[in-house]
């Protein structure tokens, strides 16, 4: 591909030539590439621009004058330009696919997966990009980032287009939006689920977090918004694209295009009544949990917009067991239940426990921790949220990273100062799970919160240790035999 074709609307004094790629990674630069200088939180590509030219780059793109003459091209925002360049380099695959984006603090994985499954049930070719996995046709790739880095994102879209996909369904993170990872991608439908405390170590304030999420709705044809969320109601008044709404009517009066009016919760299934613009339906689904009702309503609404027949949608919901690590029941063969869930924010933890409390005949035991090197202010809030619905807490480690697990637990415990609830602490998560299984009695429900689909634990130095909670539960059960 030629330099001018990749740069498209950008002007350079260099003569046109064949280039071999585009990158912002100094480790990937080779002869004939364009290097984009991006200033990150710990590394600034501008400091290596001259070295990248010496390494063989034909051009560097920068945000300020580096004194490199016609070998540099100055732009206002190098992250944004990098997205445009990657899209051009891969032949603009975003223009060949119908893109569906899902954003929010909680529920992105479930909603995007449900939409993807419904499309496939209808015989549509669709790719999936999300926290758990990337799927292209019959190929399943490990997920590295919820929203992949820019080059990886457009590579995935190109592979989906090449595989004959009509749709690409993806989770869109606040990081991905703020860092322009999705480049010039335009979405046929974009979903806003909720906004609760998370990632404040990066965004600083809830307002900045909201503004990052809001970016998605400046690049879509239709927004689908949860009217049960205060930020959702605000968003509806602040965007100019077409808006449609969904909601679960619980305690407050709320109106929406797709409205859940009645729910029945069980430990292994859910039944709810959904009022749509066309009809009112009683919908049974295999997925458990009150929060999954709103997730299902969102997916139903979007898929109806995409032309998927309701009969196909309902057929899928009747059979689909749910997303790995999202209110996932781990088989025990005992008279108590173990649920594995990714809940790692105060809101998500409260929602999973509230749902499980409604279908627990014995005690509700919540096991959780908090991530190291992440927002410390949510630690006591996690404890307070858990104490509202659980009968007993086991406070342990999540991904401690470079922090002392005992110190993290101590900060969590400050949230229990005024709470009357029993709890145990055990920094070793494997031992904590074994303890939970050992104390479980008939009718109890154990919720293992925080890890979900993850089969590893991140400890000091960024080391990933294998840790699959499904395996740990089986080992604990074997010890009890």
Buried (B, 14 or more C-beta within 10 A) or exposed (E): BEBBEBBEEBEBEBEEEEBBBBBBEBEEBEEBBBBBBBBEEEEEBBEBBBEBBEBEBBBBBBBEEBEBEEBBBEBEEBBBBBBBBBBBBBBBBBEBBBBBBBBBBBBBBBBBBBBBBBBBBBEBBBBBBBBBBBBBBEEEBEBEBBBBBBBBBBBBBBBBBEEEBBBBBBBBBBBBBBBBBBBBBEBBBBBBBBBBBBBBEBBEEBEBBBBBBBBBBEBBEBBBBBBBBEBBBBBBEEBEEEBBBBBBBEEEEBEBBBBBEEBBBEBEBBBBBBBBEEEEBEBEBBBBBBBBBBBBBBBBBBBBBBEBEBEBBBBBBEEBEBBBBBBBBBEBEBEBBBBBBBBBBBBBBBBBBBBBBBBBEBBBBBBBBBBBBBBBEBBBBBBBBBBBBBBBBBBBBBBBBEBEBEEBBEBBBEBBEEBEBEBBBBBEBBBBBBBBBEBBEEEBBBBBBBBBBBBEBBBEEEEEEEBBBBBBBBEBBEEEE
